[in-house]
Amino acid sequence: MDMHSVVVGTSGTTAEDVIAVARDGARVVVSEEALAAVAAARQVIDDLAAKPDPVYGVSTGFGALAVRHISPDLRVQLQRNIVRSHAAGMGPRVEREVVRALMFLRLKTLASGHTGVRPLVVETMAAILNAGITPVVHEYGSLGCSGDLAPLSHCALTLMGEGDAEGPDGVVRPAAELLAEHRIEPVELREKEGLALLNGTDGMLGMLVMACADLARLITSADITAALSLEALLGSEKVLAPELHTIRPHPGQGASAANMAAVLAGSGLTGHHQDDAPRVQDAYSIRCAPQVAGAGRDTLAHARLVADRELAAAVDNPVVLRDGRVESNGNFHGAPVAYVLDFLAIAAADLASIAERRTDRLLDKNRSHGLPAFLAGDAGVDSGLMIAQYTQAALVSEMKRLAVPASVDSIPSSAMQEDHVSMGWSAARKLRTAVAALGRVVAVELVAATRAIELREGMEPSPASRAVLKAVRAAGVEGPGGDRFLAPDLAAAEEFVRSGELVAAVEPVTGPLA
C-alpha cells in the first residue's frame, strides 16, 4: 500500500483525499482536534443515556420501532442487533475501491464530532482502512435514504469482528481472523454507535467522487477523438473559433472547442471540404461536438459542486450540535447526490451517442469522403472495423437504458416510516457501468479515427495527431491492414483511454487541456 497520509479533521474532506484512500491506499490519520471533538460529543450522549427520558437512537428502537424505550441493560444488544439485522445485502460483491471510499467517508462524518461515537470507534475504523482490510459488501441493500444502510452495515459488522472481509492479499476470510492478525480489537458498540455507523450517503457519494474524476478524463479524451475524427473526415476547424463560442458563453463548450482546436493546430487535413461543393457544412456529430461535450463538462461541474458540499457535511440522525443539543433530522436523504448521479449518466450517454455517430461516418464509404468501406484493407474480403462499430453501438444502447433516472423512483419501507427514498445508491451503481462503457466507446472511436488518418496518404495530420498515432501504436493498437483478431486491439485502446495515456500523449504538444 502507498504510505502517504490523509488527515481527517472535523471539517470534512476533499475529493482528492477520497480517491487517495479508495484507489491509492493512502494511510488515514485522525487529527487530535477531531478526536477531542468526538470525545466531547460522546460525553453528551453518555449524559443523555444516564437520564430516564427516551432519546431517539440512544435509548429507543429505530425507524418504525422508535416508540419503544430500551432499558440500559439491553442497549449494547440493541446496537449490535441493528448492525447484524441491517447487514442484509445480496448480489455480487461491490468493488474494493467503492468499499474503501464508503468507509473513509463514514469515518469523515464520525470524526466531525456530530455523531456521538467514542474515539475508539473512529480509531478502529481508521486502523481497518490502514490494514487494507475491506469488508464484503453486496450490490443490493440500499434505497439511498436513512443512509446506505446494508452496505454500511456490512462495514460495521467488520468493525465488530463479524462477517467476512477481504485481506490485503485479496483473499476473503472471516473478519475476526483478519482483525486478530493486525492486532485490531473488535469494538463492542454502545449507545448511538450502531446507528451512527449506518446513517450516511457515503456509498453513493464515494461513487460520485470517483465517477467525476473518471468522467473529467473521458470528456477530455472524447474532445481528442472528436478532433481526430474531424481531421480524418477532412472537416472544417473553423467551427472551433473562440469568437463563435464566446457568443454562446457556456464555459464547457468553450473549453471543449479550445481542446479540439489545440489538437488540430497545424493539420494538413482540415478544411479540404471547402472545395467540395455538395458539402457546405460538416454533419452535426462533427460540427456540434464542442456543444455536446461542453454540456457534459458543465453538468460535471455542477455534480462536483454537489459532491464538495456533501464532502463538507456531517450526515447522521440524530446529530449532536455544538451547543449540546441532540436533534433528529432528515439529512441522510440522498436526493441531492442521486439527482447529479442520474444527470451524469445522461451526459455520458449523449457523449457516447455522438462519438458512435462519428465512428459510423468514418466507416461508411458514402459519407467518409474517400475512405475505404469500414476502413478495411480489402473491402469484401476484409470486414475492417464493421463489428467494432456494432460493439460500440451495443454499448451506447445500454448507456441509453442506464440514463433512465433512478432518483424518480421511490419504494416505501420500514412500515411507511421511510415513505420516500432517493434510490441514490442505484443511481451510483448504474453510473459506474455507464462510465466504463463510455471509456470503451471513446476507445472504438480512437481506433477508427487513427486508422482513418493513416489511410489519408499524402496528407499530413497535426503534430498532436501524430503524437497520438505514435503512442497508440506503441500501446498495442495496430494500424490499417488486413483483418485480424480485433478484440486485443480494442482492449489495448480501452486501457490507453482509461489510464489517461491518450491525454498524456497529446499534452506535450498542445500544452495542458481542459
C-alpha positions in Angstrom: 0.0 0.0 0.0 1.1 3.6 -0.7 2.1 5.1 2.6 1.3 8.8 2.0 -1.2 10.0 4.5 -4.6 11.7 4.5 -5.5 13.6 7.7 -9.2 13.6 8.8 -10.4 16.6 10.8 -13.7 17.9 11.9 -14.5 19.9 8.7 -15.0 17.2 6.1 -12.6 16.1 3.4 -11.8 16.6 -0.3 -12.4 14.6 -3.5 -8.6 14.1 -3.9 -8.4 12.6 -0.4 -11.3 10.2 -1.1 -9.5 9.0 -4.3 -6.2 8.7 -2.5 -7.7 6.4 0.2 -10.0 4.5 -2.1 -7.7 3.9 -5.1 -4.2 4.5 -3.9 -4.2 3.0 -0.5 -3.3 6.3 1.3 -2.9 6.0 5.1 -5.6 7.6 7.2 -4.7 9.8 10.2 -7.3 11.2 12.5 -6.3 14.6 13.9 -6.1 15.4 17.6 -8.7 18.1 17.0 -11.1 15.6 15.6 -10.6 13.1 18.5 -11.2 15.9 21.0 -14.5 16.9 19.2 -15.5 13.2 19.1 -14.9 12.8 22.8 -16.9 16.0 23.6 -19.9 14.8 21.6 -19.7 11.4 23.3 -20.0 13.0 26.7 -23.3 14.5 25.6 -24.5 11.0 24.6 -23.4 9.5 27.8 -25.2 12.2 29.8 -28.4 11.6 27.9 -28.1 7.8 28.2 -28.0 8.2 32.0 -31.3 10.0 32.1 -34.7 8.3 32.2 -36.1 10.3 29.2 -36.1 8.4 25.9 -33.9 9.8 23.2 -34.0 8.5 19.6 -31.1 6.3 18.7 -29.7 6.5 22.3 -32.4 4.8 24.3 -35.1 3.9 21.8 -35.5 1.5 18.9 -35.1 2.6 15.3 -37.3 3.6 12.4 -40.8 2.4 12.9 -39.7 0.8 16.2 -38.6 4.1 17.7 -41.6 4.1 20.0 -40.0 1.6 22.3 -37.9 2.8 25.2 -34.8 0.5 25.6 -33.6 -0.2 29.2 -29.8 0.3 29.9 -29.1 -3.4 30.2 -30.3 -4.0 26.6 -28.6 -1.1 24.8 -25.4 -2.9 23.9 -27.5 -5.7 22.4 -29.6 -3.1 20.6 -26.6 -1.6 18.8 -25.2 -5.0 17.9 -28.6 -6.1 16.7 -29.1 -3.1 14.4 -25.8 -3.9 12.6 -26.4 -7.6 12.3 -30.0 -7.2 11.1 -29.2 -4.4 8.6 -26.2 -6.4 7.1 -28.7 -7.9 4.7 -27.1 -7.2 1.3 -27.4 -9.6 -1.6 -25.9 -10.0 -5.0 -22.3 -9.6 -6.4 -19.6 -8.0 -4.3 -19.1 -4.3 -4.6 -15.6 -3.2 -5.8 -12.8 -2.7 -3.3 -12.4 1.0 -4.1 -16.1 1.6 -3.5 -16.0 0.0 -0.1 -12.8 1.9 0.9 -14.4 5.2 -0.2 -17.6 4.3 1.7 -15.7 3.5 4.9 -13.5 6.6 4.6 -16.5 8.9 4.2 -18.2 7.4 7.1 -15.1 7.9 9.1 -15.1 11.6 7.9 -18.6 12.1 9.4 -17.7 10.2 12.6 -14.7 12.5 13.0 -16.8 15.6 12.7 -17.9 15.4 16.4 -21.6 15.4 15.5 -22.4 11.7 15.8 -21.7 10.9 19.4 -19.5 7.8 18.9 -16.5 7.2 21.2 -13.0 8.0 19.9 -12.3 4.2 20.0 -14.8 3.7 17.1 -13.1 6.3 15.0 -9.6 5.0 15.7 -10.7 1.4 14.9 -12.2 2.3 11.6 -9.0 4.1 10.6 -7.0 1.1 11.7 -9.1 -1.2 9.5 -8.6 1.0 6.5 -4.8 1.3 7.1 -4.5 -2.5 7.5 -6.0 -2.9 4.0 -9.0 -4.9 5.3 -12.0 -4.5 3.1 -15.5 -5.7 4.3 -17.5 -7.8 1.9 -20.3 -5.5 0.7 -23.1 -6.6 -1.7 -24.7 -4.9 -4.7 -28.3 -4.6 -3.3 -29.4 -3.3 0.1 -29.6 0.5 -0.1 -32.6 2.7 -1.0 -30.5 5.8 -0.6 -32.3 7.0 2.4 -31.6 6.6 6.2 -28.2 6.1 4.7 -26.7 3.4 2.5 -27.9 1.0 5.2 -27.0 -2.5 4.2 -23.6 -1.5 2.6 -22.6 0.5 5.7 -23.9 -2.3 8.0 -21.6 -4.8 6.4 -18.7 -2.5 7.1 -19.8 -2.0 10.7 -20.0 -5.8 11.0 -16.3 -6.0 10.3 -15.7 -3.3 13.0 -17.4 -5.7 15.4 -15.2 -8.6 14.3 -18.1 -10.4 12.5 -18.9 -11.4 8.9 -16.4 -11.7 6.1 -13.8 -9.3 4.7 -11.0 -9.2 2.1 -7.5 -9.1 3.4 -4.7 -7.0 1.8 -3.8 -10.2 -0.1 -7.2 -10.2 -1.8 -8.4 -13.3 0.0 -11.8 -13.3 1.7 -11.7 -14.6 5.2 -13.6 -14.2 8.5 -13.2 -10.6 9.7 -12.3 -11.8 13.2 -9.2 -13.6 11.8 -8.1 -10.5 9.8 -8.5 -8.2 12.8 -6.6 -10.5 15.0 -3.7 -10.8 12.5 -3.4 -7.0 12.5 -3.9 -6.7 16.3 -7.1 -4.7 16.0 -9.6 -5.3 18.8 -13.2 -5.7 17.7 -15.5 -2.9 19.0 -18.4 -3.6 21.4 -20.8 -0.9 20.3 -22.5 1.3 22.9 -25.5 3.8 22.8 -25.9 5.5 19.4 -22.9 3.9 17.8 -24.5 1.3 15.7 -26.9 3.9 14.3 -24.1 6.3 13.7 -22.2 3.7 11.6 -25.2 3.2 9.3 -26.8 6.6 8.7 -24.9 8.2 5.7 -24.8 8.8 2.0 -21.2 7.6 1.9 -21.5 4.8 -0.7 -23.3 7.0 -3.3 -21.0 9.9 -2.5 -17.9 7.8 -2.9 -19.0 6.6 -6.2 -19.9 10.1 -7.3 -16.5 11.4 -6.4 -14.7 8.6 -8.4 -17.1 9.0 -11.4 -16.4 12.7 -11.5 -12.7 12.1 -11.7 -13.1 9.4 -14.4 -15.6 11.5 -16.5 -13.3 14.5 -16.4 -10.6 12.4 -18.1 -13.1 10.8 -20.5 -14.6 14.1 -21.7 -11.1 15.4 -22.5 -10.4 12.1 -24.2 -13.6 12.5 -26.2 -12.5 16.0 -27.3 -9.3 14.5 -28.6 -11.1 11.6 -30.5 -13.6 14.1 -31.9 -10.8 16.2 -33.2 -9.1 13.1 -34.8 -12.4 12.2 -36.5 -12.9 15.7 -37.8 -9.4 15.6 -39.2 -9.9 12.1 -40.8 -13.2 13.3 -42.4 -11.4 16.4 -43.8 -13.8 18.6 -41.8 -13.6 22.3 -41.1 -11.8 23.5 -37.9 -13.4 27.0 -38.4 -16.4 26.0 -36.2 -13.9 25.8 -33.3 -13.0 29.5 -33.5 -13.2 31.1 -30.0 -15.3 34.0 -31.1 -18.1 31.6 -32.1 -18.2 30.1 -28.6 -17.9 33.4 -26.9 -21.3 34.4 -28.2 -22.8 31.4 -26.6 -20.9 31.6 -23.3 -21.3 28.1 -21.8 -17.9 27.5 -20.2 -17.8 23.8 -21.0 -18.5 24.4 -24.7 -15.6 26.9 -24.9 -13.3 24.5 -23.2 -14.1 21.6 -25.5 -13.8 23.8 -28.6 -10.4 25.0 -27.4 -9.2 21.4 -26.8 -10.2 20.4 -30.2 -8.6 23.4 -31.8 -5.3 22.7 -29.9 -5.3 19.1 -31.2 -5.9 20.2 -34.8 -3.4 23.0 -34.9 -1.1 22.6 -37.9 -3.2 19.9 -39.5 -2.9 19.4 -43.3 -6.2 17.5 -43.5 -8.8 20.0 -42.2 -10.7 22.4 -44.4 -10.5 20.4 -47.7 -14.2 20.1 -47.9 -14.5 23.7 -48.8 -13.6 22.7 -52.4 -16.3 20.1 -52.4 -19.5 21.9 -53.4 -22.0 19.4 -52.1 -20.5 19.7 -48.5 -21.0 23.2 -47.3 -21.1 22.2 -43.6 -20.0 19.2 -41.6 -22.6 16.9 -40.0 -23.8 17.7 -36.5 -21.7 14.9 -34.9 -18.6 16.8 -36.1 -19.8 20.4 -36.0 -21.6 20.2 -32.7 -19.0 18.1 -30.9 -18.0 21.0 -28.6 -21.6 21.8 -27.7 -22.4 18.2 -26.6 -19.1 17.6 -24.8 -19.3 21.1 -23.3 -22.7 20.4 -21.9 -21.3 17.3 -20.3 -18.5 19.4 -18.8 -21.0 21.9 -17.3 -23.0 19.0 -15.9 -19.9 17.6 -14.4 -19.1 21.0 -12.8 -22.5 21.0 -11.2 -22.0 17.5 -9.9 -18.7 18.4 -8.4 -20.3 21.3 -6.6 -22.8 19.0 -5.0 -20.1 16.5 -4.2 -18.0 19.2 -2.5 -20.9 20.3 -0.4 -21.6 16.7 0.7 -17.9 16.1 1.4 -18.1 19.0 3.9 -21.2 17.6 5.5 -21.8 15.5 8.7 -24.6 13.2 7.8 -26.2 11.3 10.7 -29.5 11.1 12.6 -29.8 12.2 15.3 -26.8 14.6 15.4 -25.0 16.2 18.3 -24.9 20.0 17.8 -22.1 22.2 19.1 -24.4 23.6 21.8 -25.0 20.1 23.2 -28.5 19.6 21.7 -29.2 16.2 20.1 -31.7 16.7 17.3 -33.4 14.4 14.8 -33.2 15.4 11.1 -33.5 14.2 7.5 -30.0 15.0 6.3 -29.5 11.3 5.4 -31.8 11.6 2.4 -29.8 11.1 -0.7 -31.7 13.3 -3.2 -29.0 15.9 -3.8 -26.5 13.2 -4.6 -28.9 11.0 -6.5 -30.0 13.7 -8.9 -26.5 14.5 -10.1 -25.6 10.8 -10.4 -28.5 10.5 -12.7 -27.7 13.7 -14.6 -24.1 12.4 -15.2 -25.5 9.2 -16.6 -27.5 11.2 -19.1 -24.5 13.3 -20.1 -22.3 10.2 -20.5 -24.9 8.5 -22.7 -25.2 11.5 -25.0 -21.4 11.9 -25.3 -21.2 8.2 -26.2 -24.0 8.6 -28.7 -22.3 11.4 -30.7 -19.0 9.5 -30.6 -20.6 6.4 -32.1 -22.2 8.6 -34.9 -18.7 9.9 -35.8 -17.4 6.3 -35.9 -20.2 5.2 -38.2 -19.5 8.1 -40.5 -15.8 7.1 -40.7 -16.8 3.6 -41.7 -19.4 4.5 -44.3 -17.8 5.0 -47.7 -20.8 7.1 -48.9 -20.1 9.6 -46.1 -16.4 9.4 -45.3 -15.1 11.4 -48.3 -12.8 8.9 -49.9 -12.1 6.4 -47.1 -12.4 2.7 -47.9 -15.6 0.9 -46.7 -15.3 0.0 -43.0 -11.7 1.2 -43.2 -10.9 -2.4 -44.4 -7.7 -3.4 -46.2 -9.6 -5.2 -49.0 -13.3 -4.4 -48.5 -15.4 -7.5 -49.2 -12.6 -9.9 -48.4 -12.0 -7.9 -45.2 -14.7 -6.6 -42.9 -12.4 -4.0 -41.3 -13.9 -2.2 -38.3 -17.5 -3.2 -39.1 -18.1 -5.2 -35.9 -16.1 -2.8 -33.7 -18.9 -0.3 -34.5 -21.5 -3.0 -33.6 -19.8 -3.3 -30.2 -19.8 0.4 -29.8 -23.5 0.6 -30.8 -24.4 -2.1 -28.2 -22.5 -0.1 -25.5 -24.4 3.1 -26.5 -27.7 1.3 -26.4 -27.0 0.1 -22.9 -25.9 3.5 -21.8 -29.2 5.0 -23.0 -31.1 2.5 -20.8 -28.7 3.3 -17.9 -29.6 7.0 -18.4 -33.2 6.4 -17.2 -33.1 8.1 -13.8 -33.2 6.0 -10.7 -34.0 9.0 -8.5 -37.5 9.4 -9.8 -38.4 6.1 -8.2 -39.3 5.5 -4.5 -40.5 2.4 -2.8 -41.7 3.0 0.8 -40.0 0.9 3.5 -39.9 0.5 7.3 -43.7 0.2 7.7 -44.2 3.5 5.9 -41.9 5.4 8.3 -39.4 5.7 5.4 -42.1 6.6 2.8 -39.9 8.4 0.3 -36.4 7.3 -0.6 -33.8 8.6 -3.1 -32.5 5.4 -4.8 -29.2 7.2 -4.9 -27.1 4.0 -4.4 -28.8 2.5 -7.5 -28.1 5.7 -9.5 -24.4 5.4 -8.5 -24.2 1.7 -9.4 -25.5 2.3 -12.9 -23.4 5.4 -13.4 -20.3 3.3 -12.7 -21.4 0.9 -15.5 -22.1 3.9 -17.8 -18.6 5.4 -17.2 -16.9 2.2 -18.0 -19.0 1.9 -21.2 -18.1 5.5 -22.2 -14.4 4.6 -22.0 -15.0 1.7 -24.4 -17.0 3.8 -26.8 -14.3 6.5 -26.9 -11.7 3.7 -27.4 -13.5 2.5 -30.5 -13.6 6.0 -32.0 -9.9 6.3 -31.3 -9.2 3.0 -33.2 -11.3 4.1 -36.2 -10.1 7.7 -36.3 -6.4 6.8 -36.1 -6.8 4.2 -38.8 -8.6 6.6 -41.0 -6.0 9.3 -40.6 -3.3 6.8 -41.6 -5.3 5.9 -44.7 -5.2 9.6 -45.9 -1.9 9.0 -47.7 -0.1 12.1 -48.8 -1.8 14.4 -46.2 -0.1 15.5 -43.1 -2.0 15.3 -39.8 -1.5 17.7 -37.0 1.5 17.4 -34.7 -0.8 16.3 -31.8 -2.4 13.7 -34.0 1.0 12.3 -35.0 1.8 12.1 -31.2 -1.4 10.1 -30.7 -0.6 7.8 -33.6 2.8 7.0 -32.3 1.6 6.4 -28.7 -1.4 4.3 -29.6 0.6 2.1 -31.9 3.2 1.6 -29.2 0.4 0.6 -26.8 -0.5 -2.3 -29.0 -3.3 -0.9 -31.2 -2.3 -1.9 -34.8 -2.9 0.3 -37.8 -4.5 -0.3 -41.2 -4.2 -3.7 -42.9 -5.9 -7.0 -43.4 -8.4 -8.4 -40.9 -7.0 -9.8 -37.6 -8.3 -10.8 -34.2 -9.6 -7.4 -33.2 -10.6 -7.8 -29.5 -7.0 -7.3 -28.3 -6.7 -4.0 -30.2 -9.9 -2.8 -28.7 -8.8 -3.8 -25.2 -5.5 -2.0 -25.6 -7.3 1.1 -26.8 -9.7 1.0 -23.9 -6.7 0.8 -21.4 -5.0 3.6 -23.3 -8.0 5.8 -22.8 -9.0 4.7 -19.3 -5.5 5.2 -17.9 -5.1 8.7 -19.3 -2.4 7.8 -21.7 -4.4 9.4 -24.6 -4.4 12.8 -22.9 -0.8 12.3 -21.8 0.2 11.7 -25.4 -1.3 15.0 -26.6 -0.4 17.4 -23.9 3.3 17.6 -24.6 2.3 19.0 -28.0 -0.8 21.1 -27.1 0.0 22.1 -23.5 -2.5 21.3 -20.8 -6.0 20.6 -22.0 -9.2 21.4 -20.1 
